[in-house]
Amino acid sequence: VTTAVDKPVNPNDPSYVADKNIHLVAEVSKTNPYLNEPVSIVYKLYVSQDTGVNNWRELDAPRYADFWSKNINIKNLTVENGTYKGEPYRYVILRKTVLYPQKIGELSIEPLVLDITVQTPSNRRDFFGQILNNTVNKTVSAGKLKINVKPLPDIGRPNNFSGAVGKFDLLVTTSKKELLLSEAFQLNLEIKGNGNFNLFSFPSINLPQSLEVYEPERLEKLVTNFKGIRGSIKDQYTIVPSSPGKHSIPKISFNYFDPKDSKYKTQTSAVNYINVKGAIISNVREENNIDNRNSNKLGLVEYGNLSFKKKTKFQKINQEIFFSSSLFWIILLTPFAILIVVLLIKIFLNKNKNDKNWIRANNAKKLGKKYLLD
């Protein structure tokens, strides 16, 4: 039987000193969140007071399987003072990430791994008595993380649960309360607050047939910070009334789960009323009253089971087709005729420009015209 003997560690070994004075830590805001509850992770690099860091590069990035993730931009890396296991250290925040778990149970997060160039003090001094530093490369890891995700409770869950988790407010407004029959108005359905925006079902509207509604325009104002996603999402509907009178917009409900209170909550808007003024103008003006006759929007006049269109415009059945007409051929052939005439003139001029007799005759003709004009 042999006994293993540990090799004594040299306390001045640069690699050993770097291991003791450089630490990469991942700080998690919550390790047992609800499904779709935000979890924030901050990656900090701790460095002791007498150790320096020249540079680092990322070997492995964290992998967030089964999470919706969003990295928070860090504009400038600043060195701050803090403590690590009770000892004074300096640290730099390298990365901030917000996660929304999409699966229940124990979820793993692969670590952030860095290669760091470290400077450690040595026992040597330079000519001026300054301590010389040793330079060594070290690989550090933040360690694998475990997150235990709880399911949302079944007690109190609405049948039409939207899937929203956080703290929200529902706002329903209209651009007008009174309008003319020919006008349109906007219905704004807005959800604002802090939570898992874009990961839940947005409420829909159910309007009476007297209100014609178009596809909504979606407006988003969202910001991701260390606590999660904050802001608002608005659906803006354009609605056109088809008849005068007082129209009602029914109540709209939105439910969500509040992880702080561990309860489901529902917000419901009030009934909105729109007063439409004006009258429907018929397209058909009848001069004589005829029994058993009705008018409709298409301008048809109905006699019993037969319908006739008033003010009928007759057109010729066998109209001449433009592409086979005389005008079509004139327009098509005229450019070619002009081109042929121009080419003939150019050929004639080129042929006679070297003919001396023609040139003399042409010059004499020009002189004769000139003297006659004088």
C-alpha positions as a printed NumPy array, in Angstrom:
array([[   0.   ,    0.   ,    0.   ],
       [   1.367,    3.385,   -0.973],
       [   0.301,    6.78 ,    0.258],
       [  -0.008,    9.681,   -2.132],
       [   2.074,   12.646,   -1.108],
       [   0.867,   16.093,   -2.229],
       [   3.467,   18.112,   -4.061],
       [   4.24 ,   21.267,   -2.068],
       [   2.87 ,   24.44 ,   -3.665],
       [   5.212,   27.346,   -4.303],
       [   3.342,   30.439,   -3.032],
       [   5.347,   32.606,   -5.426],
       [   4.433,   30.57 ,   -8.515],
       [   2.69 ,   33.021,  -10.962],
       [   0.063,   30.467,  -11.937],
       [  -0.764,   29.725,   -8.315],
       [  -0.953,   33.444,   -7.475],
       [  -3.282,   34.052,  -10.448],
       [  -5.589,   31.228,   -9.36 ],
       [  -5.903,   32.721,   -5.887],
       [  -6.478,   36.303,   -7.02 ],
       [  -8.704,   36.07 ,  -10.164],
       [ -12.354,   34.956,   -9.939],
       [ -15.174,   34.974,  -12.505],
       [ -18.574,   34.944,  -10.794],
       [ -22.146,   34.696,  -12.133],
       [ -24.68 ,   36.334,   -9.801],
       [ -28.29 ,   35.174,  -10.281],
       [ -31.253,   37.253,   -9.112],
       [ -33.48 ,   34.214,   -8.486],
       [ -32.823,   30.477,   -8.654],
       [ -36.448,   29.264,   -8.269],
       [ -38.607,   31.481,  -10.481],
       [ -42.033,   30.812,  -11.91 ],
       [ -42.453,   29.92 ,  -15.561],
       [ -41.954,   33.134,  -17.611],
       [ -40.79 ,   35.105,  -14.56 ],
       [ -37.65 ,   37.184,  -15.334],
       [ -34.26 ,   36.04 ,  -14.05 ],
       [ -31.238,   38.35 ,  -14.238],
       [ -27.607,   37.195,  -14.392],
       [ -24.572,   39.464,  -13.885],
       [ -21.104,   38.21 ,  -14.775],
       [ -18.365,   39.862,  -12.67 ],
       [ -14.602,   39.499,  -12.89 ],
       [ -12.993,   39.937,   -9.432],
       [  -9.298,   40.892,   -9.221],
       [  -7.287,   41.299,   -5.999],
       [  -5.654,   44.608,   -5.133],
       [  -2.064,   43.546,   -5.987],
       [  -2.933,   41.684,   -9.232],
       [  -3.449,   43.184,  -12.68 ],
       [  -5.256,   42.138,  -15.854],
       [  -3.925,   43.149,  -19.262],
       [  -6.499,   41.549,  -21.51 ],
       [  -9.08 ,   38.788,  -21.847],
       [ -10.919,   36.927,  -24.558],
       [ -14.048,   34.809,  -24.49 ],
       [ -13.529,   31.092,  -24.978],
       [ -17.109,   29.907,  -24.364],
       [ -20.26 ,   32.013,  -24.232],
       [ -23.12 ,   31.107,  -21.88 ],
       [ -25.828,   28.968,  -23.483],
       [ -29.401,   29.513,  -22.356],
       [ -31.304,   26.459,  -23.553],
       [ -35.051,   26.594,  -22.73 ],
       [ -34.822,   30.319,  -21.913],
       [ -35.849,   33.434,  -23.795],
       [ -32.755,   35.626,  -23.361],
       [ -31.804,   39.245,  -23.924],
       [ -28.344,   40.734,  -23.353],
       [ -28.228,   44.22 ,  -21.833],
       [ -25.746,   46.483,  -23.55 ],
       [ -22.889,   47.745,  -21.347],
       [ -21.457,   50.915,  -22.878],
       [ -18.3  ,   51.27 ,  -20.778],
       [ -16.495,   48.802,  -18.525],
       [ -15.77 ,   50.506,  -15.224],
       [ -13.644,   49.212,  -12.341],
       [ -15.411,   49.268,   -8.968],
       [ -14.393,   48.345,   -5.432],
       [ -16.098,   45.476,   -3.629],
       [ -15.496,   42.371,   -1.58 ],
       [ -15.118,   38.709,   -2.475],
       [ -15.518,   36.24 ,    0.405],
       [ -14.862,   39.048,    2.861],
       [ -11.65 ,   40.251,    1.202],
       [ -11.263,   43.61 ,   -0.606],
       [ -11.296,   43.195,   -4.382],
       [ -11.793,   45.21 ,   -7.504],
       [ -14.343,   44.   ,  -10.036],
       [ -15.661,   44.688,  -13.53 ],
       [ -19.149,   43.813,  -14.798],
       [ -18.588,   42.014,  -18.103],
       [ -22.116,   40.963,  -19.061],
       [ -25.758,   41.393,  -18.026],
       [ -28.488,   39.085,  -19.272],
       [ -32.242,   38.838,  -18.668],
       [ -33.836,   35.394,  -18.997],
       [ -37.452,   34.206,  -19.172],
       [ -37.684,   30.44 ,  -18.534],
       [ -39.875,   28.654,  -21.085],
       [ -39.859,   25.247,  -19.415],
       [ -40.522,   23.978,  -15.893],
       [ -38.123,   21.853,  -13.861],
       [ -34.346,   22.045,  -13.385],
       [ -32.711,   23.992,  -16.22 ],
       [ -28.959,   24.312,  -16.775],
       [ -26.998,   27.315,  -17.988],
       [ -23.618,   26.627,  -19.527],
       [ -20.845,   28.815,  -18.077],
       [ -18.976,   31.816,  -19.404],
       [ -15.278,   30.893,  -19.89 ],
       [ -12.491,   33.459,  -20.362],
       [  -8.795,   33.357,  -21.18 ],
       [  -7.141,   36.149,  -19.144],
       [  -3.669,   37.657,  -19.285],
       [  -2.702,   38.233,  -15.623],
       [   0.141,   40.197,  -14.052],
       [   1.333,   38.989,  -10.645],
       [   4.061,   40.533,   -8.457],
       [   7.428,   38.757,   -8.152],
       [  10.362,   38.913,   -5.735],
       [  12.492,   40.698,   -8.316],
       [  13.028,   44.436,   -8.641],
       [  14.28 ,   46.625,  -11.459],
       [  17.184,   49.091,  -11.445],
       [  14.997,   51.73 ,   -9.755],
       [  13.763,   49.378,   -7.064],
       [  10.287,   48.817,   -8.576],
       [   8.758,   45.357,   -8.203],
       [   8.762,   43.398,  -11.429],
       [   5.583,   41.567,  -12.502],
       [   5.179,   38.129,  -13.943],
       [   2.763,   37.658,  -16.861],
       [   0.735,   34.469,  -17.091],
       [  -2.398,   33.337,  -18.993],
       [  -5.181,   31.764,  -16.982],
       [  -8.516,   30.195,  -17.975],
       [ -11.387,   31.039,  -15.623],
       [ -14.998,   29.844,  -15.647],
       [ -18.15 ,   31.24 ,  -14.041],
       [ -19.379,   27.716,  -13.349],
       [ -22.491,   25.905,  -14.507],
       [ -25.752,   27.283,  -13.1  ],
       [ -28.926,   25.433,  -12.094],
       [ -32.344,   27.131,  -12.198],
       [ -35.392,   25.351,  -10.733],
       [ -38.459,   26.688,  -12.551],
       [ -41.853,   26.376,  -10.843],
       [ -45.076,   25.849,  -12.828],
       [ -47.839,   28.423,  -12.582],
       [ -50.483,   27.336,  -10.044],
       [ -53.662,   25.653,  -11.229],
       [ -55.776,   27.269,   -8.501],
       [ -57.463,   30.38 ,   -9.844],
       [ -56.173,   29.959,  -13.404],
       [ -58.654,   31.53 ,  -15.912],
       [ -59.926,   29.306,  -18.698],
       [ -58.696,   31.826,  -21.272],
       [ -55.379,   32.556,  -19.541],
       [ -53.221,   34.782,  -21.781],
       [ -49.863,   33.463,  -20.562],
       [ -48.763,   36.895,  -19.314],
       [ -46.544,   36.913,  -16.229],
       [ -45.631,   40.167,  -14.492],
       [ -47.46 ,   43.362,  -13.578],
       [ -49.672,   44.937,  -16.244],
       [ -52.338,   47.582,  -16.835],
       [ -55.018,   47.52 ,  -19.537],
       [ -56.041,   50.79 ,  -21.23 ],
       [ -58.858,   51.06 ,  -23.799],
       [ -59.535,   54.483,  -25.359],
       [ -61.233,   55.916,  -28.445],
       [ -60.129,   58.93 ,  -30.486],
       [ -63.724,   60.258,  -30.742],
       [ -66.956,   59.975,  -28.798],
       [ -69.112,   61.684,  -31.442],
       [ -68.669,   61.686,  -35.207],
       [ -70.52 ,   61.895,  -38.509],
       [ -71.595,   58.829,  -40.427],
       [ -68.918,   59.398,  -43.1  ],
       [ -66.069,   59.579,  -40.552],
       [ -63.813,   56.971,  -38.934],
       [ -62.35 ,   56.734,  -35.435],
       [ -59.53 ,   54.856,  -33.717],
       [ -59.864,   52.343,  -30.912],
       [ -56.637,   52.001,  -28.898],
       [ -56.057,   48.807,  -26.931],
       [ -52.887,   49.174,  -24.85 ],
       [ -51.116,   46.952,  -22.319],
       [ -48.333,   48.535,  -20.289],
       [ -46.198,   47.37 ,  -17.398],
       [ -43.306,   44.991,  -16.69 ],
       [ -43.295,   41.352,  -17.742],
       [ -42.917,   38.833,  -20.541],
       [ -44.01 ,   41.069,  -23.418],
       [ -44.277,   39.337,  -26.82 ],
       [ -44.617,   35.971,  -25.044],
       [ -48.365,   36.096,  -24.318],
       [ -51.612,   36.352,  -26.26 ],
       [ -52.838,   39.883,  -26.864],
       [ -56.561,   40.442,  -26.206],
       [ -58.866,   40.74 ,  -29.217],
       [ -61.99 ,   42.825,  -29.724],
       [ -65.501,   41.703,  -30.612],
       [ -67.535,   44.526,  -32.156],
       [ -71.135,   44.612,  -33.444],
       [ -71.775,   44.377,  -37.186],
       [ -72.696,   48.056,  -37.315],
       [ -68.995,   48.881,  -36.786],
       [ -66.643,   47.925,  -39.612],
       [ -63.169,   47.253,  -38.196],
       [ -59.819,   47.022,  -40.04 ],
       [ -56.63 ,   45.159,  -39.154],
       [ -54.861,   46.946,  -36.287],
       [ -51.527,   48.726,  -36.407],
       [ -49.22 ,   47.506,  -33.627],
       [ -47.052,   50.049,  -31.805],
       [ -44.348,   48.836,  -29.399],
       [ -42.346,   50.847,  -26.876],
       [ -40.266,   48.299,  -24.963],
       [ -37.021,   48.572,  -23.01 ],
       [ -35.078,   45.677,  -21.49 ],
       [ -33.395,   46.475,  -18.179],
       [ -31.972,   44.448,  -15.313],
       [ -35.476,   43.761,  -13.942],
       [ -36.942,   42.539,  -17.229],
       [ -38.885,   44.005,  -20.137],
       [ -40.743,   47.231,  -19.391],
       [ -42.934,   49.391,  -21.621],
       [ -46.153,   49.088,  -23.615],
       [ -47.746,   47.442,  -26.647],
       [ -50.677,   49.131,  -28.365],
       [ -53.05 ,   47.84 ,  -31.039],
       [ -54.685,   50.733,  -32.912],
       [ -57.868,   49.787,  -34.764],
       [ -59.536,   51.954,  -37.421],
       [ -63.33 ,   51.64 ,  -37.213],
       [ -66.017,   52.975,  -39.573],
       [ -69.684,   53.019,  -38.46 ],
       [ -72.138,   51.814,  -41.096],
       [ -75.262,   53.315,  -39.536],
       [ -76.165,   56.309,  -37.367],
       [ -77.068,   56.05 ,  -33.707],
       [ -75.424,   55.129,  -30.429],
       [ -72.983,   52.237,  -30.785],
       [ -71.393,   50.375,  -27.894],
       [ -67.919,   48.865,  -27.69 ],
       [ -68.171,   45.893,  -25.301],
       [ -65.9  ,   45.333,  -22.328],
       [ -62.415,   43.99 ,  -23.035],
       [ -60.652,   41.779,  -20.468],
       [ -57.005,   40.86 ,  -19.965],
       [ -55.638,   38.438,  -17.36 ],
       [ -52.098,   37.807,  -16.112],
       [ -50.198,   36.077,  -13.326],
       [ -48.497,   38.261,  -10.712],
       [ -45.436,   36.333,   -9.411],
       [ -44.997,   38.664,   -6.424],
       [ -48.471,   37.908,   -5.09 ],
       [ -48.589,   34.404,   -6.655],
       [ -52.091,   35.188,   -7.938],
       [ -53.946,   35.477,  -11.215],
       [ -55.388,   38.922,  -11.851],
       [ -57.868,   40.239,  -14.41 ],
       [ -58.387,   43.757,  -15.682],
       [ -61.571,   44.715,  -17.538],
       [ -62.28 ,   47.941,  -19.4  ],
       [ -65.554,   49.87 ,  -19.205],
       [ -68.111,   49.865,  -22.033],
       [ -67.356,   52.676,  -24.519],
       [ -70.14 ,   54.421,  -26.422],
       [ -69.861,   56.14 ,  -29.799],
       [ -72.588,   58.532,  -30.981],
       [ -72.839,   58.623,  -34.797],
       [ -74.789,   61.471,  -36.396],
       [ -76.205,   61.611,  -39.906],
       [ -78.565,   59.642,  -42.094],
       [ -78.214,   56.979,  -44.776],
       [ -78.71 ,   58.494,  -48.241],
       [ -80.304,   56.117,  -50.736],
       [ -78.803,   55.837,  -54.245],
       [ -82.211,   55.376,  -55.842],
       [ -84.689,   58.227,  -56.24 ],
       [ -88.103,   57.074,  -57.331],
       [ -90.51 ,   59.38 ,  -59.124],
       [ -93.576,   57.139,  -58.868],
       [ -94.803,   54.963,  -56.058],
       [ -95.095,   51.36 ,  -57.193],
       [ -96.585,   48.673,  -55.005],
       [ -94.405,   45.791,  -53.85 ],
       [ -91.133,   47.584,  -54.776],
       [ -87.95 ,   47.841,  -52.7  ],
       [ -84.578,   49.584,  -53.219],
       [ -81.198,   48.325,  -52.146],
       [ -77.588,   49.588,  -51.993],
       [ -76.806,   48.444,  -55.543],
       [ -79.49 ,   50.691,  -57.04 ],
       [ -81.727,   47.746,  -58.027],
       [ -85.467,   48.151,  -58.093],
       [ -87.34 ,   44.983,  -57.204],
       [ -90.778,   44.109,  -58.596],
       [ -91.946,   40.988,  -56.852],
       [ -89.275,   38.379,  -57.662],
       [ -87.674,   40.415,  -60.506],
       [ -84.988,   43.087,  -60.193],
       [ -84.182,   45.849,  -62.687],
       [ -81.308,   48.358,  -62.797],
       [ -82.498,   51.945,  -63.247],
       [ -80.786,   54.491,  -65.529],
       [ -79.301,   51.765,  -67.7  ],
       [ -76.48 ,   52.782,  -70.061],
       [ -76.383,   50.824,  -73.346],
       [ -73.137,   50.032,  -75.127],
       [ -72.342,   48.615,  -78.523],
       [ -71.825,   44.852,  -78.325],
       [ -69.319,   44.378,  -81.155],
       [ -67.025,   47.29 ,  -80.498],
       [ -63.959,   47.645,  -82.737],
       [ -60.805,   46.424,  -81.062],
       [ -58.102,   49.111,  -80.955],
       [ -55.231,   46.777,  -81.875],
       [ -56.805,   45.94 ,  -85.223],
       [ -58.088,   49.455,  -86.027],
       [ -56.74 ,   51.862,  -88.684],
       [ -55.577,   54.296,  -86.035],
       [ -53.413,   51.602,  -84.442],
       [ -51.604,   50.878,  -87.77 ],
       [ -51.105,   54.6  ,  -88.534],
       [ -49.521,   55.162,  -85.116],
       [ -47.369,   52.042,  -85.502],
       [ -46.066,   52.733,  -89.087],
       [ -45.582,   56.523,  -88.977],
       [ -42.197,   56.414,  -87.122],
       [ -40.823,   53.914,  -89.659],
       [ -41.888,   56.136,  -92.592],
       [ -40.21 ,   59.188,  -91.052],
       [ -37.032,   57.174,  -90.46 ],
       [ -36.91 ,   56.039,  -94.123],
       [ -37.306,   59.638,  -95.404],
       [ -34.493,   60.858,  -93.122],
       [ -32.171,   58.073,  -94.317],
       [ -32.887,   58.874,  -97.998],
       [ -32.11 ,   62.561,  -97.461],
       [ -28.872,   61.7  ,  -95.665],
       [ -27.819,   59.341,  -98.508],
       [ -28.545,   62.038, -101.11 ],
       [ -26.477,   64.642,  -99.257],
       [ -23.541,   62.285,  -98.695],
       [ -23.56 ,   61.342, -102.372],
       [ -23.435,   64.934, -103.708],
       [ -21.165,   66.587, -101.144],
       [ -18.067,   65.604, -103.225],
       [ -19.693,   66.419, -106.583],
       [ -18.04 ,   69.714, -107.743],
       [ -20.654,   70.457, -110.407],
       [ -23.451,   70.01 , -107.872],
       [ -21.65 ,   72.212, -105.363],
       [ -21.14 ,   75.001, -108.006],
       [ -24.753,   74.801, -109.048],
       [ -25.925,   74.883, -105.446],
       [ -23.683,   77.911, -104.632],
       [ -24.85 ,   79.733, -107.782],
       [ -28.433,   79.123, -106.765],
       [ -27.765,   80.628, -103.312],
       [ -26.043,   83.737, -104.895],
       [ -28.904,   84.186, -107.296],
       [ -31.419,   84.182, -104.426],
       [ -29.269,   86.665, -102.525],
       [ -29.017,   89.193, -105.448],
       [ -32.712,   88.867, -106.151],
       [ -33.49 ,   89.672, -102.513],
       [ -31.171,   92.725, -102.663]])
